[in-house]
Amino acid sequence: MPHVQRRGPIQKRSLPHVKQVLAVASGKGGVGKSTVAVNLALSLAMHAEHAPRQRPRVGVLDLDIFGPSIPKLMALEDAEEPRLTEAGAMVPLVNHGIPCMSMGFLLPKSQGTDSSTDTPVVWRGLMVQKAAQQLLFDVDWRDPESGAELDVLVIDMPPGTGDVALTLAQLVNVEGAVIVSTPQDVALTDVRKGVSMFQKVSVPIVGLVLNESHFICPSCTTPHQLFGSPAAFRATAARYSVDVLGELPLVPGVSQGGDRGVPYALYSASEASDPGGKEWKETMANVAGQVWRFLSSK
């Protein structure tokens, strides 16, 4: 009888030229995960604790193969395809000081346009896994001038617990995950699945972020819980012994900024002077501070 060599467990490895990896995930699509991811990346890069020393290098990787949002949110949807290094690695595109990589940069442009926004990805699971691995391991995140590595790579995950999430969890050393939800029960049901998945594959969960928690009326400054009470969200966090990093209010400027490719974290104090805008920026800065302290402890 021929000897069959048994394979051991897959060994996780670090991403090339990346010191730490932070996944931003959600169980349900449409909860603002990508918007939180880009604003968190910028907030990490601008966090006050970094002021005495050189600003850290933070990048964003869009792993949503079927619905990439980073090109739009970072005003890179009309950019040319990434160039390649001599070794064949892709060079990230940069805007707002943040290097970015996305499947959206690699798709052909739609007929009659200068953008690939409307180009669909129609692939089966194996193709998706191969694309995810290429985006993870075939990108050169070093600064072209200084050669500096990334301090933190924020990965915008696709919704759910499918092929891409498992590919990341099984192949990559991930220092932590932030899970985004909205107050509705339909979103929280999938959040619980996401928490369970990360715990099952031994990815530490930094905490949960509640998006669109409430709306602050500009005329009366009273918080209105348009999508329900945050009580169920807080109970979910307590049930799984996971921290609540922050509860972000619903602010029209956040959506408007995303449509323009200018994340709200970049808005000045005068541009975000309403009560909701102030609270949103303060909450996001506080989330970034907690995430940075978690990563610094690793």
Buried (B, 14 or more C-beta within 10 A) or exposed (E): EEEEEEEEEEEBEEBBBBBBBBBBBBBBBEBBBBBBBBBBBBBBBBBEEBEEEEEBBBBBBBBBBEBBBBBBBBBBBEBEEBEEBEEEBBBBBBBBEBBBBBBBBBBEBEEEEEBBBEBEBEEEEEEBBEBBBBBBEBBBBBBEEEEBBBBBBBBBBBBBBEBBBBBBBEBBBBBBBBBBBBBBEEBBBBBBBBBEBBBEBEBEBBBBBBBBBBBBEEEEEEBEBEBBEBEBBBEBBEEBEBEBBBBBBBBEBBEEBBEEBBBBBBBEEEBBEBBBBBBBBEBBBBBBBBBBEBBEEE
